[in-house]
Amino acid sequence: MLSFTSAQLDAWITAFLFPLARIFGLLASAPIFNNAAQPQRIRLGVGLVITLAIVPVLPPMPAVPPGSWLGFVILAQQILIGVLLGFTLRIAFAAIDVAGDLIGMQMSLSFAVFYDPQNAGQTPVLSEFLGLLAMLIFLAMNGHLLTLQVLVESFRLLPITATPFSAGSFASMLAWSSVLFSAGLLLALPLITALLIANLAMGVLARVAPQLNIFAVGFPVTLTAGFIVLMFSIPYFGTAMERLFDSAFRAMDAVLRAAAV
Protein backbone atom coordinates (compact mmCIF):
# COMPACT_ATOMS: atom_id res chain seq x y z
CA MET A 1 0.00 0.00 0.00
CA LEU A 2 1.31 3.39 -1.04
CA SER A 3 1.68 6.02 1.62
CA PHE A 4 2.73 9.63 1.39
CA THR A 5 3.94 12.03 4.01
CA SER A 6 2.69 15.61 4.19
CA ALA A 7 6.19 16.84 3.29
CA GLN A 8 6.19 14.76 0.10
CA LEU A 9 2.72 15.95 -0.81
CA ASP A 10 3.72 19.59 -0.24
CA ALA A 11 6.81 19.11 -2.41
CA TRP A 12 4.72 17.68 -5.29
CA ILE A 13 2.15 20.45 -5.06
CA THR A 14 4.87 23.10 -4.88
CA ALA A 15 6.70 21.67 -7.91
CA PHE A 16 3.53 22.00 -9.98
CA LEU A 17 1.67 24.96 -8.49
CA PHE A 18 4.37 27.65 -8.53
CA PRO A 19 5.36 27.18 -12.21
CA LEU A 20 1.66 26.97 -13.12
CA ALA A 21 1.07 30.39 -11.55
CA ARG A 22 3.76 32.04 -13.71
CA ILE A 23 2.48 30.28 -16.84
CA PHE A 24 -1.12 31.32 -16.18
CA GLY A 25 0.03 34.90 -15.59
CA LEU A 26 1.65 34.93 -19.02
CA LEU A 27 -1.28 33.25 -20.76
CA ALA A 28 -3.69 35.74 -19.20
CA SER A 29 -1.79 38.82 -20.43
CA ALA A 30 0.19 37.90 -23.55
CA PRO A 31 -1.33 38.53 -27.00
CA ILE A 32 -2.63 35.54 -28.97
CA PHE A 33 -2.84 33.47 -25.78
CA ASN A 34 -5.36 35.74 -24.07
CA ASN A 35 -7.68 35.99 -27.07
CA ALA A 36 -11.25 36.33 -25.85
CA ALA A 37 -12.42 33.94 -28.58
CA GLN A 38 -10.55 31.09 -26.91
CA PRO A 39 -12.66 29.18 -24.36
CA GLN A 40 -11.44 29.29 -20.78
CA ARG A 41 -11.15 25.52 -20.71
CA ILE A 42 -8.78 25.55 -23.69
CA ARG A 43 -6.52 28.10 -22.01
CA LEU A 44 -6.62 26.14 -18.76
CA GLY A 45 -5.70 22.95 -20.62
CA VAL A 46 -2.85 24.68 -22.46
CA GLY A 47 -1.45 25.98 -19.17
CA LEU A 48 -1.60 22.54 -17.57
CA VAL A 49 0.06 20.86 -20.56
CA ILE A 50 2.88 23.42 -20.66
CA THR A 51 3.44 23.01 -16.92
CA LEU A 52 3.60 19.22 -17.16
CA ALA A 53 6.07 19.52 -20.04
CA ILE A 54 8.54 21.88 -18.37
CA VAL A 55 8.36 20.78 -14.71
CA PRO A 56 10.96 17.98 -15.13
CA VAL A 57 13.62 20.44 -16.38
CA LEU A 58 13.02 23.22 -13.86
CA PRO A 59 15.45 24.03 -11.02
CA PRO A 60 14.60 22.70 -7.54
CA MET A 61 11.65 24.39 -5.88
CA PRO A 62 11.89 26.06 -2.46
CA ALA A 63 10.87 23.88 0.47
CA VAL A 64 7.90 26.06 1.36
CA PRO A 65 4.45 24.68 2.20
CA PRO A 66 2.05 25.98 -0.49
CA GLY A 67 -0.60 26.73 2.14
CA SER A 68 1.63 28.98 4.23
CA TRP A 69 1.84 32.77 4.04
CA LEU A 70 5.27 32.53 2.45
CA GLY A 71 3.88 30.11 -0.13
CA PHE A 72 1.12 32.60 -0.91
CA VAL A 73 3.70 35.37 -1.39
CA ILE A 74 5.72 33.19 -3.76
CA LEU A 75 2.55 32.31 -5.67
CA ALA A 76 1.61 35.98 -6.07
CA GLN A 77 5.16 36.78 -7.14
CA GLN A 78 5.06 34.13 -9.89
CA ILE A 79 1.76 35.48 -11.20
CA LEU A 80 3.25 38.98 -11.27
CA ILE A 81 6.29 37.78 -13.23
CA GLY A 82 4.08 36.10 -15.83
CA VAL A 83 1.85 39.17 -16.17
CA LEU A 84 4.93 41.39 -16.47
CA LEU A 85 6.26 39.32 -19.37
CA GLY A 86 2.87 39.28 -21.07
CA PHE A 87 2.44 43.04 -20.79
CA THR A 88 5.93 43.59 -22.19
CA LEU A 89 4.94 41.70 -25.32
CA ARG A 90 1.53 43.36 -25.39
CA ILE A 91 3.15 46.79 -25.79
CA ALA A 92 4.30 45.83 -29.30
CA PHE A 93 0.72 45.05 -30.33
CA ALA A 94 -0.50 48.22 -28.66
CA ALA A 95 1.95 50.23 -30.80
CA ILE A 96 0.33 48.75 -33.90
CA ASP A 97 -3.08 49.76 -32.54
CA VAL A 98 -1.79 53.31 -32.09
CA ALA A 99 -0.62 53.30 -35.73
CA GLY A 100 -4.08 52.19 -36.85
CA ASP A 101 -5.73 54.95 -34.83
CA LEU A 102 -3.43 57.59 -36.32
CA ILE A 103 -3.97 56.36 -39.86
CA GLY A 104 -7.74 56.18 -39.42
CA MET A 105 -7.82 59.70 -38.00
CA GLN A 106 -5.86 61.11 -40.95
CA MET A 107 -8.02 59.23 -43.46
CA SER A 108 -11.22 60.51 -41.82
CA LEU A 109 -12.12 56.94 -40.96
CA SER A 110 -12.11 57.38 -37.19
CA PHE A 111 -15.91 57.20 -37.23
CA ALA A 112 -15.82 53.73 -38.85
CA VAL A 113 -15.65 51.46 -35.82
CA PHE A 114 -15.94 47.74 -35.30
CA TYR A 115 -16.77 45.78 -32.17
CA ASP A 116 -13.60 44.14 -30.93
CA PRO A 117 -14.32 41.20 -28.61
CA GLN A 118 -10.68 41.20 -27.51
CA ASN A 119 -10.96 44.68 -25.99
CA ALA A 120 -14.72 44.43 -25.37
CA GLY A 121 -15.33 47.76 -27.03
CA GLN A 122 -15.49 49.71 -30.27
CA THR A 123 -12.25 49.73 -32.28
CA PRO A 124 -11.50 51.65 -35.49
CA VAL A 125 -11.63 49.44 -38.55
CA LEU A 126 -8.05 50.19 -39.57
CA SER A 127 -6.78 49.34 -36.08
CA GLU A 128 -8.62 46.04 -36.26
CA PHE A 129 -7.20 45.34 -39.73
CA LEU A 130 -3.62 46.10 -38.68
CA GLY A 131 -4.13 44.09 -35.50
CA LEU A 132 -5.19 41.02 -37.50
CA LEU A 133 -2.24 41.55 -39.86
CA ALA A 134 0.13 41.76 -36.88
CA MET A 135 -1.35 38.59 -35.41
CA LEU A 136 -0.78 36.67 -38.65
CA ILE A 137 2.80 37.94 -38.94
CA PHE A 138 3.43 37.06 -35.30
CA LEU A 139 2.22 33.49 -35.88
CA ALA A 140 4.12 33.22 -39.17
CA MET A 141 7.40 34.06 -37.42
CA ASN A 142 6.59 31.47 -34.71
CA GLY A 143 6.14 34.22 -32.16
CA HIS A 144 3.95 32.00 -30.00
CA LEU A 145 6.74 29.43 -29.77
CA LEU A 146 9.31 32.13 -29.05
CA THR A 147 7.06 33.39 -26.26
CA LEU A 148 7.02 29.95 -24.68
CA GLN A 149 10.79 29.74 -25.11
CA VAL A 150 11.21 33.02 -23.21
CA LEU A 151 8.86 31.66 -20.55
CA VAL A 152 10.94 28.52 -20.07
CA GLU A 153 14.13 30.60 -20.07
CA SER A 154 12.63 32.80 -17.35
CA PHE A 155 12.79 29.89 -14.89
CA ARG A 156 16.56 29.74 -15.45
CA LEU A 157 17.18 33.48 -15.23
CA LEU A 158 14.65 34.02 -12.46
CA PRO A 159 14.17 30.76 -10.54
CA ILE A 160 11.32 30.31 -8.12
CA THR A 161 12.55 31.39 -4.70
CA ALA A 162 11.24 33.19 -1.67
CA THR A 163 13.55 36.14 -2.47
CA PRO A 164 11.66 39.07 -4.04
CA PHE A 165 12.74 39.96 -7.56
CA SER A 166 14.31 43.33 -8.29
CA ALA A 167 12.10 46.34 -8.96
CA GLY A 168 14.39 47.18 -11.88
CA SER A 169 12.17 44.96 -14.02
CA PHE A 170 9.39 47.54 -13.78
CA ALA A 171 11.79 50.31 -14.81
CA SER A 172 12.90 48.19 -17.77
CA MET A 173 9.32 47.61 -18.86
CA LEU A 174 8.48 51.33 -18.52
CA ALA A 175 11.52 52.21 -20.62
CA TRP A 176 10.34 49.76 -23.28
CA SER A 177 6.81 51.21 -23.16
CA SER A 178 8.05 54.34 -24.95
CA VAL A 179 7.92 52.27 -28.14
CA LEU A 180 4.14 52.43 -27.80
CA PHE A 181 4.18 55.93 -29.31
CA SER A 182 7.45 55.99 -31.26
CA ALA A 183 6.85 52.74 -33.17
CA GLY A 184 3.18 53.58 -33.70
CA LEU A 185 4.10 56.94 -35.18
CA LEU A 186 6.82 55.44 -37.38
CA LEU A 187 4.42 52.81 -38.76
CA ALA A 188 1.84 55.48 -39.57
CA LEU A 189 4.33 58.09 -40.81
CA PRO A 190 4.17 57.24 -44.56
CA LEU A 191 0.40 57.61 -44.62
CA ILE A 192 0.44 60.69 -42.39
CA THR A 193 2.96 62.35 -44.74
CA ALA A 194 1.01 61.48 -47.88
CA LEU A 195 -2.28 62.66 -46.41
CA LEU A 196 -0.64 65.86 -45.15
CA ILE A 197 0.47 66.61 -48.70
CA ALA A 198 -3.06 65.87 -49.94
CA ASN A 199 -4.55 68.20 -47.32
CA LEU A 200 -2.09 70.97 -48.24
CA ALA A 201 -3.03 70.54 -51.88
CA MET A 202 -6.71 70.78 -50.97
CA GLY A 203 -5.99 73.93 -48.98
CA VAL A 204 -4.24 75.54 -51.93
CA LEU A 205 -7.11 74.49 -54.19
CA ALA A 206 -9.61 76.07 -51.80
CA ARG A 207 -7.71 79.36 -52.01
CA VAL A 208 -7.48 79.24 -55.79
CA ALA A 209 -11.11 78.28 -56.33
CA PRO A 210 -13.17 79.61 -53.38
CA GLN A 211 -16.41 78.53 -55.03
CA LEU A 212 -15.34 74.88 -54.75
CA ASN A 213 -17.01 73.00 -51.87
CA ILE A 214 -13.84 71.77 -50.19
CA PHE A 215 -15.71 69.71 -47.60
CA ALA A 216 -17.54 67.73 -50.28
CA VAL A 217 -14.38 67.16 -52.32
CA GLY A 218 -11.82 66.74 -49.53
CA PHE A 219 -13.33 63.67 -47.90
CA PRO A 220 -13.26 61.36 -50.97
CA VAL A 221 -9.82 62.69 -51.96
CA THR A 222 -8.21 61.96 -48.57
CA LEU A 223 -9.99 58.62 -48.35
CA THR A 224 -8.84 57.55 -51.81
CA ALA A 225 -5.29 58.80 -51.26
CA GLY A 226 -5.13 57.01 -47.93
CA PHE A 227 -6.20 53.67 -49.39
CA ILE A 228 -3.75 54.01 -52.28
CA VAL A 229 -0.82 54.75 -49.96
CA LEU A 230 -1.94 51.97 -47.61
CA MET A 231 -2.02 49.53 -50.54
CA PHE A 232 1.59 50.35 -51.43
CA SER A 233 2.70 50.35 -47.77
CA ILE A 234 1.30 46.97 -46.71
CA PRO A 235 4.17 44.94 -48.26
CA TYR A 236 6.60 46.85 -46.03
CA PHE A 237 4.55 46.44 -42.87
CA GLY A 238 5.67 42.84 -42.52
CA THR A 239 9.34 43.72 -42.14
CA ALA A 240 8.57 46.60 -39.78
CA MET A 241 6.33 44.46 -37.57
CA GLU A 242 8.88 41.64 -37.52
CA ARG A 243 11.53 44.06 -36.26
CA LEU A 244 9.07 45.36 -33.68
CA PHE A 245 8.39 41.84 -32.40
CA ASP A 246 12.12 41.07 -32.29
CA SER A 247 12.56 44.17 -30.14
CA ALA A 248 9.69 42.98 -27.93
CA PHE A 249 11.42 39.65 -27.27
CA ARG A 250 14.66 41.44 -26.47
CA ALA A 251 12.70 43.66 -24.09
CA MET A 252 11.27 40.57 -22.37
CA ASP A 253 14.82 39.25 -21.91
CA ALA A 254 15.90 42.64 -20.54
CA VAL A 255 13.00 42.63 -18.08
CA LEU A 256 13.98 39.18 -16.84
CA ARG A 257 17.63 40.13 -16.44
CA ALA A 258 16.68 43.33 -14.62
CA ALA A 259 14.46 41.32 -12.27
CA ALA A 260 17.27 38.88 -11.54
CA VAL A 261 19.76 41.56 -10.49
N, C-alpha and C positions, 0 to 999 in steps of 0.2 A: 504494500500500500504506500502510495506516494504521500509525502508530508512536506510541508513548506513552513519555514519560520517567517515571522513578520519582517525580519530584516531582509530575507530573500525576496519576499513579495514587494517590499518597498523599493528594493534595487531594480526589480523588473519594471515596476510602474514608472520609476524615475527615468530609466533608460528609454522608455517610450514616450512618456508624457512631456518631458521638457523639449525634446526635438520637435514633437508634434505642435507645441505651442508656437515655436518660431516659424514652422512651415505654414501653419494656419494664418499667422500674422501676415506672411508674404502673400499667400493666396487671396487674402481678404482685401489687399491694397494694391497689388500689382496689376497692371493692365493685362488684358486677355484672360487672365485667371479669374478676375473678379467680375467678369461679364454678367450682367443681370439676367441674360437669357439662359445661362447655365443653371440647372436645378441645384438646390442646396445639397441634395444627396450626392450628386456627381462630384461637386467640389469636396465634400466630406470624404468620399471614396478616394479621390485623387490624393488628398492629404494623407490618408492612412496608408495608401500604397507607397507613396514617396517615403514616408517615415519607416515603413517596414524594409524598404530597399536600402536606406542609408544607415540605419541603426547599427548594423554589424561593423561598419568602418569608422564609426565616430569615436572620438577620444573617450576615456573613462568619465562617467558621470559623477558628480559630487555625492557623497554619502549623506544625503539630506532627506529626511522623510517628506514625501510629497504633501502630506496633510499638515505640516508644521507651518509656522509663520514665515520661516526662512524659505521653505519650499514654495510658498505662495509668492514671495518676493522674486525668487528665481523664475517662476512661471510668468509673472508679469513682465519681467525683464526680457524674457525670450519673445514674448508677444510684441514688445516694443521694438526689438531688433528687427523682427520680420516686417512690421509695419514701416519702419524706417527705410528698409531696403525697397519695399514696394513703392513708397512715396517718391523715393529717389528716381526710380524708373518712370513713375507716373508723370514727373515733371517734363520729360521729353514729349510725351503725348499731349500734355497741356500746352506746350509751346506750339504744336501743330494746330491745336484748337484756336490759339491766339492768332495764328496766321490766317486761319479760315475766317475768323471774325473781322480782321482787318481787310481782307480781300472783299468779303461780302459788304462791308460798309462802303468801301470805295466804289463798288459796282452797283450800289443802290439796291442790294439784295438783302439788306439786314432785316427787312420786313418778312422775307420768305423763311419761315421757320418750320422745323420738323420735330416731332416728339421723339426725344431720345430716351429710350428705356434705361440706358446705362446711367445717365445723370438724372433721370426722373424729372425731366423738364423740357422746355422748348429750346431747341438748338438751331442756329442758322444752317441752311441747307449746305452751304459750302464747307462749313466746319464739319458737318456730318460726312460729307463726301471725302474731305481730306483725312478725317479720322479713320474711315474705312480703308482708304488707300494706305495709310500708315500701318494699320493692322495687318493688311496683306503683305506689305513689305517686311514687317517685323517677323511674321511667320515664315516668309520666304527665306530670310537670312537666319532661320532657326533661332530667333530671339527667345522663344519659349524655352528651348533647351539650354541656351546660354544663361537664362535666368535661373534655371535649376542648378546649373553648374556653379554659378556665383553663390547660390544658397548652400550647396554642399561645401564649397570653399570657405564659407563663413564660419562653419563649425571648426575649421582648422585655425583660421585667423582669430576667431573670437569664440573659444570653447565655452561650454556651459559651466559656469562656476558661480559661487556665491559673491564674488567680487563685482561690484558695479562697473559697467563699462564707462569709458571716458566721455565726458560731455563734448569733446571735440568733434564727435560724429555729427552732432546737431549743427555745429558751425560749418562743417564740411558740406552738409546738405544745403544749408542756407546759402553758402557761396555758390553751389551748383544751381540753386534756384534762379539765379540771375539769367540763366539761359532761357527761362520762361519768356522773357520779353525780347532778348537779343536775337535768339534763334527764330522766334515767331516773326519778328520784324524782317529779318534777313530772308526768310522764306517768302514773305509777302512783298518784298521790295520790288521785284520786277513788275508785278502788276500795279503796285502803288505808283511807280514811276510812269508806266505807260498811261494809266488813267489820269495822272496829274497833267501829263502833256495833252491828253484829250480834253480835260477841263479847261486848260489854258487856251487851247484852240477854240473851244466853245465860247470862252470869255471874249476873245478877240473878235470872233464872229458876231457876238451880240453887240459889240461896239460899232462894228462896221455896218451891220444891218439891224438897227434898233427895232424895226417892224417885225423881225423874226421872233416867234414864240420860243425862246430858249428853253423853257421848261418842258415844252412838248417835244422838242428835238433832242435835248440833252440826255434824257433818260434812255431812249433806245440806242443813242450813240455810245454812251458809257457802258451800257450793258453789252452791246455787240463787241466793243473793243476789249472789254474785260474777258469775254469768253474766247475771243481770238488769242489774246495773250496767254490765257490759261491753257488753251489747247497746245500752244507751242512750249509752254513751261512744264507741263506734266512729265515729259520724258526726263527732265533734269531733277524732278522732285525725288526720284528714287535714290539717286546718289546723295542728295542733301540729307534725306531722312536716314539713310544708312549711316552716314557720318554722325548724325545726331544720336542715333541709338548706340553707336560705338562709344561716343562720349558719355552716354548714360551708364553704360557698363563700367567704364573707367571711373565714373563718379561713385558707383556702388562699391567698387574696390577701395576707393579713397575713403569712403565713409566707414567701411569695415576697419581699415588700417588706422583711421583716426580714433575709432572706438577702442581699438586694442592697445593704444598707447598708455 
